[in-house]
Amino acid sequence: MTSNTDLSAGTRDDLARTITEVVAAVLDRPADELRPDADLRGVEGADSIKVVRIIAKIEQTYDIELEDEEIFGINTIDEVVELVGKAITREHA
């Protein structure tokens, strides 16, 4: 799997798993129901407030700060994983 970040595939898989679990917890959905390419705003129970909560929890989990313009451009769990991977690389390098 090719990634735009400097993270290894294993690390990216760990990120994807953790981020999916965060999304599932905030949206009160089973994690195995969330596809990596599904539009987050289209998941049952999702609204703009919950998406903000998801981002806040992810920032707290990884001790990163995501830029507003980056956040507004994401739609899927895969895109969140890419964004978080870049932020981790940038902030913890």
C-alpha positions in Angstrom: 0.0 0.0 0.0 1.4 3.3 -1.0 1.0 6.3 1.3 1.7 10.0 0.9 3.2 10.0 4.4 6.5 8.8 5.7 4.7 6.2 7.9 5.2 2.5 7.4 2.3 0.4 6.3 2.0 -1.2 9.8 1.9 2.3 11.4 -0.7 3.4 8.8 -2.8 0.3 9.6 -2.6 1.1 13.4 -3.7 4.7 12.6 -6.6 3.4 10.5 -7.7 1.0 13.3 -7.5 3.6 16.0 -9.2 6.3 13.9 -12.0 3.9 12.9 -12.5 3.1 16.6 -12.7 6.8 17.5 -15.2 7.4 14.7 -17.3 4.4 15.8 -17.3 5.5 19.4 -18.4 9.1 18.6 -21.0 8.0 16.2 -22.1 5.1 18.4 -21.7 2.6 15.5 -19.9 -0.7 15.4 -16.3 -0.2 14.0 -16.7 -3.1 11.6 -19.6 -1.2 9.9 -17.4 1.7 8.9 -15.7 1.4 5.5 -12.5 3.3 5.0 -13.9 5.0 1.9 -17.3 5.8 3.3 -18.2 9.5 3.5 -18.2 10.3 7.2 -21.0 12.8 6.9 -23.2 10.1 5.3 -22.8 7.7 8.2 -26.0 7.3 10.2 -25.9 9.5 13.3 -23.2 11.8 11.9 -23.6 15.6 12.0 -21.2 18.5 11.9 -20.9 18.6 15.7 -20.0 14.9 15.9 -17.4 15.3 13.1 -15.8 18.1 15.1 -15.8 15.8 18.2 -14.1 13.1 16.1 -11.4 15.5 15.0 -10.9 16.8 18.6 -10.6 13.2 19.9 -8.1 12.3 17.2 -6.0 15.4 17.9 -6.0 14.6 21.6 -5.2 10.9 21.0 -2.2 11.7 18.8 -1.1 15.0 20.4 -1.4 16.9 17.1 -3.2 20.0 15.8 -5.0 19.8 12.5 -5.5 22.9 10.5 -9.1 24.0 9.8 -8.5 24.1 6.1 -7.2 20.5 6.2 -10.1 19.3 8.2 -12.8 20.8 5.9 -11.3 19.0 2.9 -11.6 15.5 4.3 -14.6 13.2 3.8 -13.5 9.6 4.5 -11.7 7.7 7.2 -8.9 7.0 4.7 -8.5 10.8 4.2 -8.4 11.3 8.0 -5.7 8.6 8.3 -3.6 10.4 5.6 -4.1 13.8 7.3 -3.2 12.4 10.7 -0.2 10.6 9.3 1.1 13.8 7.7 0.5 15.8 11.0 2.3 13.2 13.1 5.3 13.3 10.7 5.2 17.1 10.7 4.8 17.6 14.4 6.8 14.8 15.9 9.8 14.8 13.5 
